[in-house]
Every structure is written in structure tokens, then in C-alpha cells.
Amino acid sequence: MPRYFFHVREGSELSRDTEGQDLPNADAARREAFAANREMLGERLLHGGALDHRTIEIADETGHVVDVVNVNDILFKQGEFRTFSDDVTQSAPVTQPRNTPSQ
């Protein structure tokens, strides 16, 4: 099974993944990069910081970059906000206003 590496680039800084991950193909690596980038984006939303300067470069065992995933890939698809089937906010309960008895 091929090994893919997920290097994180923020502006001019590159943090290299030295361990990598065995995955069946480049599509599986792209899905993994999406998941990682979604998680990092969520952390940025919670704790602050720029959202648009991060990319994940997916490299194969030879060091060749086979794909790049950026924040726009995570947020948008064909110009529309992207949704994910595992988005926990889709299953969050919608609360109705309570009728509180008068005291």
C-alpha cells in the first residue's frame, strides 16, 4: 500500500509530515487531507487566526506532490458553501421556544 505525506503550508512556512500514512490511493489521501484540514479549520474558528492561508500538500513516497487541498476546497464546491454528510451540526437538535407558565 502506498504511503502519503501531508505537509502543512501556512504562508511561506512548511511543516513536513515525516511519518506519513499508508492509504490505498490518492483519492483516499485527498479524503484524509480534507478531514485534517476541516479539523484545523475548526480549531482556527474556535481560537482565532487567519483562515485562508493554509494548504495541505499531499506527497507520495518519492516526495512528488500529487494534490493540494486548501481552505477554499473545504468551504466551497462549485461556488456554493460545501456540506459534509458527517457534519455534526446537521444533526443538532433544533430547540423550540419554551412556553413558561406565568408565576
N, C-alpha and C positions, 0 to 999 in steps of 0.2 A: 504494500500500500504506500502511495507517495506521501511524503512529508511536506507540509506547507508551513511557512513562517509568516507571522502577522506583525509587520513593522509599523509602528505608530508614528506618523509625522504630524507635528504641530508647528506650523510656520516653517522655519528653516531647521528646526531640531528633529532628529530622527532617533527614536528609541527602537533598537533592533531586538526582535524576538530571537533568542538564541536556542530555545528549546524546540519550538515548532510543534506541530500536531499531525499525526497520521490520519489522513482523510482519503476517501475513495477517489475523489476527483476535484477539479477546480470549482465546480458548482457547489459542492459541499463546503469547500473553503470559503466561497463567497457568502454562503449562508452563515457560516461561523463568524466571518468578519462583520456581517450585518448585526448579528446578536451582540458581539462585543462592542460595536460602535453605538448601538442602542443603549447598552448599559452605561457606557461612558457619557453619552449624551444626557441620560437621566441624572447621573451624578452632577454634571455641569448645571443642569436645571435646578437641582436641589441646593447646590453650594455656590453657584455663581461662576462666571467666567465666560469667555468668548465661545460661541457655539460653532462658528463656521470655519475654523482654521485647522481642523483635524481630518486626516485621512488615514486609512489603514491600507498599507501596501502588502498585497499577498504575493509572496515569493515562493518559488518551487525550490527543490533541493539544490539546484545549480545556482541559485541566487537570482534567477530571472524573475522579474515582477510580472505575474500573469494577470493581475487585476488590481484595481484600486477602488476602494469604497470610501466615499466622503459623506459629509453630513447631508448634503442635498439628496443623495441616493436614499438615505434613511427617511428623510422627511417628505420627499415628493416622488410621485410617479406620474409621468406624462402631464406635468404641470399641476397636478392635484395633490392635496395632502394624502399621504400614504396611510393605509391602515394595515394592521397585522392581525392575523387570526388569534394570536396568543396575547393580545393586548388586554391586560387585566382591567383597564378602565372600561372596556366594553361590557364586562360582567358585573361592574359595580352596581349595587342596588340604588335605585332612584328613590329618594325619600319624598314622601308626600307631606305637605304641611299638616301638623297635628291640630286637631280641634281640642283645645284645652278648655276644660269646664271653668266657668266663672266661679270665683270664690267670694 
